[in-house]
Amino acid sequence: MRTNLEFSLNGGKTIVMTSSMSGEGKSYVALNLAVSLALLDKKVLIMELDLRKPSVTSKLGLETQKGFSQYVVRPELQIAEIIVRSGVHDFVDVIQAGAIPPNPAELLSSKKFDAFIEQIKEHYDYIVIDTPPVNAVADALSVVASVKNVVFICRCGISITSEVKKAISALEFAHAKILGFVTIDAQG
């Protein structure tokens, strides 16, 4: 997957990881991709942008700290203040979701988000963004409006074909560049 992504990105740096519905393994794949890229001595940032049900922080065993939601609403915060070490590899950093906001889609579609992505690209070889499932809320589509590169996760025995088709249609409508699909088995 890592090798295919390197060719598909064609100089790009930012990848949105999403799925059609909850429980399909997108956060799991996002974390493994980040570590896999770091093994090539690439500096990787994983962004926990599932602002409604964040799971990256808990999967990494990190203590919840200030994150993206605080950065967007507090102009005095600097990006460096919300970046934490992942604990899984020296070249993998994390930006946590932060406090769950009342309006996640608005934060992710703000001009500050676009500026944030452009600024953070200067410091990392790759940025892996974990978003909510496409069919659950519009948040992933808000991120895709700024970051076109998408890897879509499906899970054998869990993903429903009609839901996958619905999600892909929504991503295509948002002009996503679907780099590929990752299918994982039901055991993960």
Disulfide bonds with the S-S distance in Angstrom:
none
